[in-house]
Amino acid sequence: MTEIDLEDLPGVGPATADKLREAGYGTVESIA
C-alpha cells in the first residue's frame, strides 16, 4: 500500500503536518 503524506490531506499544511509528526503521526494511515 502506498503511504500518503500528511500534507496531501485537504487543509493540512506544513505547520499542521509538523505538529502531527511531533504527536507521533507520520502518515495518513497512522491517523486512520
WOPE-V959907 format. One record per residue. N is the residue number from 1. RES is the residue in one letter. SS is DSSP state (H for helix, E for strand, L for the rest). OMEGA is omega in whole degrees, 0 to 359 (NA if undefined). D_LAST is the distance of its C-alpha to the last C-alpha in Angstrom with 2 decimals. Layout:
n = (N:N)
res = (RES:RES)
ss = (SS:SS)
omega = (OMEGA:OMEGA)
d_last = (D_LAST:D_LAST)
This chain:
n = (1:2:3:4:5:6:7:8:9:10:11:12:13:14:15:16:17:18:19:20:21:22:23:24:25:26:27:28:29:30:31:32)
res = (M:T:E:I:D:L:E:D:L:P:G:V:G:P:A:T:A:D:K:L:R:E:A:G:Y:G:T:V:E:S:I:A)
ss = (L:L:L:L:L:H:H:H:L:L:L:L:L:H:H:H:H:H:H:H:H:H:L:L:L:L:L:H:H:H:H:L)
omega = (180:176:179:179:180:181:178:178:177:177:179:177:183:182:179:178:178:179:178:179:178:179:176:179:183:182:177:181:180:178:185:NA)
d_last = (14.05:14.21:12.06:11.43:12.78:11.57:14.86:14.15:12.13:14.86:16.27:14.95:18.09:19.32:19.81:16.38:14.88:17.41:16.49:12.80:14.22:16.76:14.27:12.89:9.95:11.45:9.19:6.49:5.21:5.69:3.81:0.00)
